Amino acid sequence: QVQLVESGGGSVQAGGSLRLSCAVSRYTVRMAWFRQAPGKEREGVATIYTGGSTTYYADSVKGRFTISQDNAKNSLYLQMNSLKPEDTAMYYCAAQVFAIGPWSAAEKYNYWGQGTQVTVSS
């Protein structure tokens, strides 16, 4: 069983920063951050593989967001800099027991947190 609990969301002005955290009961082969804005499909933001040596990012966040993990604290993080209004969404951390299909395919993830809201004002 894997439990995921997100925190760190909030409201920020465009250009600001936020750091999202996800408390993880057990790391899996592939971990990721997703986001979903009202009326839009769930979108893969970033992923990290066991060991932390391999990461991938959505084109829309490259150069601005950084995914990382802290094994000692059993935590997954998403550092978000230079935030834009279009980053506004509910952010979720997710986990796959096995790496199946594209990392950004939400339907392939086995476990999900409840989400944390990020709102960026212009």
JOMO-V721559 format. One record per backbone hydrogen bond with DSSP energy under -0.5 kcal/mol. NH is the residue of the N-H (numbers start at 1). CO is the residue of the C=O. E is the energy in kcal/mol with one decimal. If there is no record, write none. Layout:
BEGIN
nh->{NH/NH}
co->{CO/CO}
e->{E/E}
END
This chain:
BEGIN
nh->{5/7/10/12/14/15/16/18/20/20/21/22/23/24/25/29/30/31/32/33/34/35/36/40/43/45/46/47/48/49/50/52/56/58/61/62/64/65/66/68/70/71/74/75/76/77/78/79/80/80/81/81/82/83/87/88/89/90/91/91/92/94/95/96/100/105/106/108/109/110/111/113/116/118/119/121/121}
co->{23/21/117/119/121/83/13/80/18/78/7/76/5/74/3/96/96/48/94/46/92/43/90/37/35/33/33/56/31/54/29/49/47/45/58/58/61/61/79/77/75/69/70/70/22/68/20/66/18/78/64/79/15/16/84/85/118/36/89/116/34/32/111/30/98/102/104/105/106/95/95/93/91/89/10/12/119}
e->{-1.6/-2.2/-0.9/-2.4/-2.5/-3.1/-2.3/-2.1/-0.5/-2.6/-2.8/-2.2/-2.6/-2.9/-2.1/-0.6/-1.4/-2.5/-2.2/-2.8/-3.0/-2.2/-2.0/-2.3/-3.2/-3.1/-1.5/-2.2/-2.6/-2.0/-2.1/-2.9/-1.5/-2.5/-1.8/-1.0/-2.3/-2.1/-2.2/-1.7/-2.6/-0.5/-0.8/-1.8/-2.4/-3.0/-2.1/-2.8/-3.2/-0.6/-2.0/-0.6/-0.6/-2.3/-2.3/-1.8/-1.9/-2.3/-0.5/-2.7/-2.8/-2.5/-2.0/-2.6/-1.3/-1.7/-1.1/-1.7/-1.7/-1.6/-1.9/-2.0/-2.2/-2.6/-2.6/-2.2/-0.5}
END
